[in-house]
Amino acid sequence: MASSVLREPEALAQKVRVTADELVVKLVDGRTVSVPVQWYPRLAHGSPAERQNWQIIGRGVGVHWPDLDEDIAVEDLLAGRPSGESQASFQRWLESRDLLANKRMQPARQKRRAQSRRRGARG
């Protein structure tokens, strides 16, 4: 006697919305998953523009935020799993963002002075 195993269709992301408080992912099967944005510290620390710059990856198995270097699997959302990133890794990421922000905010004249000082120090 043959038996068949019914497989549930894979849950795939279709649309994404991120607010200051929640991450909402609409799935192709009509379900909507909503979780606190605080579950994903990189999203929580991202600007609204960075949070809105997302891409569906793996034909819908996940979502990627290139500006935040964040990937979230639909499977993890459905299972209620928050970010598994270590505190040390997150701190390194925050520090790298601070360094980039400081470089962007440094006036051009100060940048030129710093560069010329470095050139002079080389000999």
C-alpha positions in Angstrom: 0.0 0.0 0.0 1.4 3.3 -1.0 1.3 6.3 1.3 1.7 9.9 0.3 3.2 12.6 2.4 1.5 15.9 2.1 4.0 18.7 2.1 3.0 22.2 3.0 3.9 24.8 0.5 7.0 26.8 1.5 6.1 30.2 3.0 7.5 32.9 0.7 7.7 36.7 1.2 6.0 38.9 -1.2 6.0 42.4 0.4 7.8 44.0 3.3 7.0 47.0 5.5 9.2 48.3 8.3 8.2 50.9 10.7 9.9 52.2 13.8 8.0 49.6 15.8 7.4 46.5 13.6 8.5 44.4 10.7 5.6 43.3 8.6 6.0 40.6 5.9 3.2 39.7 3.6 3.5 36.1 2.3 2.4 34.8 -1.1 -0.2 32.5 0.5 -2.0 35.5 2.0 -0.7 35.4 5.5 0.9 38.4 7.1 3.7 38.1 9.8 4.4 40.9 12.1 7.2 41.0 14.7 8.7 43.8 16.8 11.5 45.6 14.9 13.5 45.4 18.2 14.0 41.7 17.4 16.4 42.8 14.7 18.8 45.4 16.1 20.2 46.4 12.8 16.8 47.2 11.5 16.0 49.1 14.8 19.2 51.2 14.4 18.7 51.8 10.7 17.3 55.0 9.2 13.8 54.9 7.6 15.5 55.0 4.2 17.8 52.1 5.1 14.8 50.1 6.4 12.9 50.7 3.2 15.7 49.5 1.0 15.0 45.8 1.1 15.1 42.9 -1.5 13.4 39.6 -1.6 16.0 36.8 -1.7 15.9 33.2 -2.7 12.6 33.6 -4.6 10.9 34.7 -1.3 12.6 32.6 1.4 14.0 35.7 3.0 14.5 39.4 2.9 17.8 41.3 2.6 18.6 44.9 3.6 21.8 45.8 1.7 22.4 49.1 3.6 22.2 47.3 6.9 23.8 44.0 5.9 20.8 42.2 7.4 19.1 39.0 6.2 15.9 37.6 7.7 14.4 34.2 6.7 10.6 33.9 6.5 11.0 30.6 8.4 12.6 32.4 11.3 9.8 35.0 11.4 7.1 32.2 11.4 9.0 30.3 14.2 9.2 33.5 16.3 13.0 33.6 16.3 14.6 37.0 16.8 18.1 37.9 15.5 20.8 35.4 16.5 23.6 37.9 16.1 26.0 38.0 19.0 26.3 41.2 21.0 30.0 41.4 20.0 29.2 41.3 16.3 26.4 43.8 16.7 28.8 46.2 18.5 31.4 45.9 15.7 28.7 46.7 13.2 27.6 49.8 15.2 31.2 51.0 15.5 31.7 50.6 11.8 28.6 52.7 11.1 29.8 55.4 13.5 33.2 55.5 11.7 31.5 55.8 8.3 29.1 58.5 9.6 32.0 60.5 11.1 33.9 60.3 7.8 30.9 61.6 5.9 30.3 64.4 8.3 34.0 65.6 8.3 34.2 68.9 6.3 36.2 68.6 3.1 38.8 71.1 4.2 39.6 69.1 7.3 39.9 66.0 5.2 42.4 67.7 2.9 44.4 68.9 5.8 44.5 65.4 7.3 45.6 63.9 4.0 48.3 66.5 3.5 49.6 65.8 7.1 49.7 62.1 6.4 51.6 62.7 3.2 54.1 65.0 5.0 54.6 62.4 7.7 55.6 59.7 5.2 58.7 61.7 4.2 
